[in-house]
Each structure stands twice: as C-alpha cells, then as structure tokens.
Amino acid sequence: MNKIHEIYNKKVNVYSKYVNPYIVKYVKPNKTILDIGCASGELGNYLRRNLNAKVYGVDISNIAIKNAKRKLDEAVVCNIETDKLPFQKKFFDIIICGDVLEHLFNPEGTLEKLQQYLKPDGYMILSVPNIANIEIRWNLLWGKFDYTESGILDNGHIRFFTKQTLLNMIKECQLRVINTEYTPGFSFFFLKLKAVQKFPILLKLKEFLNKIVPTLTCTQFILIVKKI
C-alpha cells in the first residue's frame, strides 16, 4: 500500500457519514450515477433509497470501498487520476465529484477524462471548497494557514480554488455551468461566539452577508456542469 492510500484510509471516518444536501438537491430520480470519492457509500446509499438511483462508486481507500460495496450497486478501488475506470463510456446520467477536485494534482485532466463516461445529456455535480472564505482571509491577515483534519484546509488538499479560478478551469475543460449553489458558512468568526445569542441582529447580519456576498462567506461552491 502506498502513502496516498494510507492517508485516505485514515480519513474514512472523517468522510463516511456526511450526506451533502446541496448535492442531493440536484440529483433527479431514476438515474445511473457515478460517485467519485464515494467514501463509505453514504451518499450513494441515500440516493438509492430515496431516489431509486443506481449508484457506482470509486474511491482511493480500500477500507472505504469495503464498506461501500455493501451499500452501492458496485464499488471499486481506483486512483481517479492514474487508473482506467472499469465502466463503459457514455454510461452515466450523473457523475458526482463531491469534494474531490481539490485533492488532485491534475483536476483538469480528470474532468476531461470523466466526460467520456457521461451520456450525451448527462451532467456533473461538483462541490469544491472556497479558499476565499472570509475566515481563511482573516487568518491569512495574521499569517495563519493551518491545515486541519477536514474542511477548507483539509490536510489532503493539493489544489485551492476561488470561484473565478474554478470557473476558469471549468471553461478550459470544455464544460458549461448550468447552476451554481453556495454552501453557507459563518459570515464572520465572531458569529460563532455566545454573543450571537444576546444580539440576534448578528444572525440577521450573517444571513444578509450570505445572500449578497456568498463568494466571501460560503464554505463550498456547488456547480452543475455539462459538456459544451
């Protein structure tokens, strides 16, 4: 087992339990789906149970895939950047890359590769952390850029994206954006404090900022993209 497999085997518990509602929102019923970075298969299991989907998963962690095989139609260990996918071309209605692209050395090449497996009318759902989030900017002001076990500064992240750099990459990959969603975050660090309970206006400020400047306050960009 190489170093990268060891890293993601340790992260199985971090990624295994969360189902992102902002991804689920854009999944139509009765579709054949490829979940890249499927972890232990919780998202795919939810889609199978609630939307009658057929879900195939790939992940670099063999521990994650061992669990995913019990929940998905098929699950395989795969390094999405270097391995050939064991699926037919033009087979999937939807390909999900949930917090995957930032873990790759060559996300552009991976997006181009994945397009081969989409049906002509298929689409991709991409979720990518927002490195321009205001809390990251605030910490940078004081010289802090500390990696964490998960989140925007997950210690497995290789690439970082603002909305504009993400859109530039999408365009370079001959994809077009159909929809954009923002995962709300804390608007400012002080909104985490107990003072919020005493001053409800701070919550209204948070909601207001999330609405007018989502690229500053969100933790993730959710993009729905299609081939041009």
PyMOL commands that set and color helices and strands:
alter all, ss='L'
color gray80, all
select helices_A, chain A and resi 3-10+12-15+21-24+42-51+62-68+101-103+107-117+134-141+163-172+189-192+195-198+201-212+214-217
alter helices_A, ss='H'
color red, helices_A
select strands_A, chain A and resi 32-36+54-59+74-77+92-98+118-129+175-183+220-227
alter strands_A, ss='S'
color yellow, strands_A
deselect
rebuild
show_as cartoon
